[in-house]
Amino acid sequence: MPNPERSNEALLAVARRAVLVILLLAMVGILIELLLVEHFEDAWQFVPLGLLGLGLAVLAWHARAPNRTSHRALQGLMVAFVVAGFLGFYLHYRGNAEFELEQNPSVTWWVLFREAMMGGTPALAPGVMIQIGLLGLLYAYLSVPERRPGHDSPRVSGDQELLVGRDDP
């Protein structure tokens, strides 16, 4: 008879790995897109590039050597992704709104809002940083370090077995 605890652990390990792969694909894809559209005209535009580069490094660290420090770094960085997404939304909207006001200073609030949302700079594009941050927080939640009896260092349940291909008692 199958052991339900072992089956739940295997399912959790598969879910954890799937979320990690989706997260990595999203981060690499957005990084490439930002580089292709030359998203580095001013200092603020380097924020998502830096976060994505740092995010890939922290994910690699956490996947290779999961511990409390890498877990906390991952959590903190993913919160920074969410904050950067909201900041990016504000900056994109503000830039579009300023442009619209220069074109038509007597524009009504609703028309300004609509035109700023549909302006030359995609106002909702930074939302992908929010999505990546939330997905990263989900991955962090799925890979919470747990203490093993008789060991000083925490481990991430299931990940080490997947990464090295063996069970560690």
N, C-alpha and C positions, 0 to 999 in steps of 0.2 A: 504494500500500500504506500502511495507517495506521501512523503512528509510535507504537510502544508507549510511549515515554516521555511523549509528549503525551497519550495516552489514560490513562495512569496518573495524570498530573497533573490531568487533567479529573475523573477519578474521585475523587481526593483532595480536590479543590475542592468537589465535590458533597457528599462525606461531611463535610467541615469545615462547610459551610453547614448541612447537616441537623442536625448535633450542636449548632450554635449556635442554631438555631431551637428545638429541643427544650429546650435549656438555658434560653432566654429564656421559653418558655411555662411551664416548671416554676417558674422564679423568680417570674414575675408571678402565676401561679396561687396559689402558696403565700403570697406577700405579701398578696394579696387575702383569702385565707382567714384568715390570722392577724389581719388588721385587722377582718374581719367577726366573728370570735369574741372580739374585744377582748383580744388576747394582749398586754396591756400593764399588768397589775396590779402587777407589781414590776419591779425593775431587771433581773433576769435575763431577763425576757420580752422586753426590748427588744433582746437580742443577735441573735436571728434577724431581727428587723425591720431592724436596722441593717445586718447583713450582706447581706440581700437588696437593700436600697436601694443600698448601696455596690457590690454585685456587678453590679447593672444598669448603674451608672455606669462601672465598670471594663470590662465587656463592650462597652459602646458605645464607649469610648475605644479599646480594643484592636481592635474591628472597623473603626473609622474610620481609625485611625493605628497600625497594628501595628508595634511596634518592641521592642527588648530590654526597655525599662523597662515598657511596658504588659504585655509577656509575663510578666515577673517579678512584677508586681503581681497579675496574674490567677492565677498559680500560688500565690502566698502567700495570696491571699484564698480560693482553693478549699481549701487546706489548713485554713484557719480554719473553713470550712464543715464540714469533716469533724470537726474537734475540737469545734465547737459542737454537732454532732449527737450525739456521744458524751456531752458534758456535759448536753445536754437530756434524753437518755435517763436519765441518772443522776438529774437533778433531778425528772423526772416520776415515776420509780420511787420515789425517796425520799419525795416528797410523798404518794404513794398508800400506801406502807408505813407512814408515820407515822400517817395517818388510820386504817388498819386496826388498828394497834397501840392506838390510842386506843379504838377500838370493842371490841376483844377482846385484852387484854394477854397472855393465855395461848395465843395462836394458835401453831401449829407452824410451823416454817420453811417447809415446802412450801406450806401453806395461805396463809401470809403472801405468799410469792412469787407464787402463782397470783392471789390477790386484788389484789395490787399491780399485776400486769401487766394485770388486767382492771378496774382502778379507774376512778374518775371522770375522771382525767387520762389521756389515751391515752399509755401508756408508750412505745410504739414510734413514735409520730408524729414525734419528732425525727429518725428514720431518714431522712426525706426530705431533711434537710440533708446527711446523709452522701451520699445518692444525687446530690444537686445538686453537691456538692463533687467527687465522683468523675467525674461527667459533665463538669464544668468542667476537671478535670485532663486528661481525654481530649481536650477541645477544645484546651487549651493544648499538648498533645503533638502534635496534628494541625497546629498552626499555629506550629511552632518557627521563629523568625526565622533566616534564612540570609543569609550575606554574599554580596553580588554583586560580581564583579570590577570594579574601577575605581570603586566607590561606597563612601562612608564609612558610610552608614546601612544597617542590615540591613533586609530586607523579609520578609514572610511569603509563602511560595510560594503562588501561586494566588489569594490573597485580594484583592490589589490589582486584578488583572484582573477579578475578579467584581464588586468594589465600584465601579470606574470604567468597566467595560465595554470595556476595551482591553488589548492586550498592551503591556507596557513592557519593551523589550529590556534 
